[in-house]
Amino acid sequence: MTPTFRPYQPADQAACLAIFDGNTPPFFDPSERPAFESFLERQPCPFFVLEQDGQIVACGGYGTEKNGDIVLAWGMVQRDLHKHGLGSILLAKRIEKIIQDDPQAHIVIDTSQYSQAFFERQGFRVTGGQENYYGPGLHRVDMEYKPA
């Protein structure tokens, strides 16, 4: 069944936090949870969920940086559903929304070394990074979207 992509609602918070917890570690450091929880409560930018069979299976959003870049934010898929195409769907839907609003958008992300290869397969390229940025052994990888 094809998952439904829809805007995040406050009732989705527990499911999104459970997805975060299921990916911690290695994809997130436990110290990042309060920031994610605060993000969900504030909803400072567009944020979405993928729902499949009545269950939230992925979430992610995007915002605008001061320099005008569009930055992908807090994208994640339920851990036991990795490698099933849900991350690709979530990413494609977010990029589609961004491009609808601004066809010339410069899309960036800061992610970890554990997600780098996924984003490279989706058309992103590395622009920088920093070791141990998110926590010990969890490195920041800066990337930008360069579609073929």
N, C-alpha and C positions, 0 to 999 in steps of 0.2 A: 504494500500500500504506500502511495506517495504521501510524504509528510506534509502537513499544513504549515505554512510560514505566516506568522501573524505577529502584531505588536505585543510586546510584553505587557502584562497586567499585574497589579500588586499581588493578586492571588497566586501568581506563578513564582513568587519569591522562594518559597520552601523548596520547590523542585529545582530551581536554578542553583540554590545553595547546595543541594544534594549533588548536583552534577559537578559543581566546584569541588566539593569534598571528595568525590569519587576520583577526581583527577589530581588529588594532592597526596603525596608527590606522585610522579615527578614533574607534571606539567605546571603546577603552581606550588609556591612555597606556602606553608600554613600561615605565615605572617601576612599574606595578602588577603586573607578572608575578610577581615574587618573593612578593608577598602572596597571589596566587591559588595559586601552587604550594604555599606553606605551608598555605593553607586546605585544599587537596586532601589533603595529607599528614596534617593534624590531624583533618579531618572533624568540626569542632566543632558541626555542626547538620545537619539533614536535607538531603541533596543528591541530585539525580536526573539521569538522562540520558534522552534520546530516542534510540532505536536504530531505524534503518531499513535494511532489506536488509543486516543484519549490521554496520552501521557506526554509530558514535556521530555524530549530526548536531546535537545540542543538549545543553545542560546547565544546571542552575540549582537553587538551593535556597532555604532560608529559615531564619531563626533568631529568637530572642526577645530583644528589647532589655530593659534593666534596668527600663524603665517599663512593660513588658508588651506593647508593640507587637510585631507580627510583621513582620520586615523581610525582603523578598526579597533574595537574595544571588546574585551572580555568574551571572545569567542570560544566555545567549548561544546563538546559532545559527551553524552553519557559514556562512561569508560568502557562498559561491556559492548557498546555499539560502535566503537572505533573500527575503521576499515570497512564500513558498510555504505560509504558514500554520503553520509549525513553532513559531514564537515564540508564537503564539496558543495552540497546543496545550500547550506547555510551561507557559505562564502559567496557563491554565485548570486544568491538572492540579495545579499547586502550590496554587492558591487552593482547589481542591476538597479537598485534603488538609488544609489549614489550617482550613477551615470544619468539616470532619469532627471535628477535635480541639477546636475552639472556635468555635461558631456566632457568637459576638459579637466575634471577633477584629478588631482594628484593624490593617489591613495597610498597610504603608508601603514605600517604596523611595527610595533615592537613586540617580539615574541621570544621564545626560548629556543635553545638548540634542539629541543625535543620536537618542536613543530616546524623547524626550518625547512626540512625536506618537503613536507606537505605544501607549504606556501610556494616553494620553488616550482613544484609540479603544477601549481595553479597560475604561474606567470609572474611571481614576485622574484626580485633579485636582492641580494644582500647589499646594504649601503654602509653598515657599521655595526658596532656592538660593544659590549663591555662584560668582562668575566665577573661572575658572582654578583651580578646586579640585583637579581630578585632574591637571592639567598645563596648560601654555600653550594657550589656546584651547579647553580641554576643561572645560566648566562643569558644576557640580553642580546638579541639579534635584531638589528634594525633592517627593515626591508621596504621596498617600494614596488608597486604594481606596474609591470611593463607588459601589457598584453601583446601577443604575437601579431 
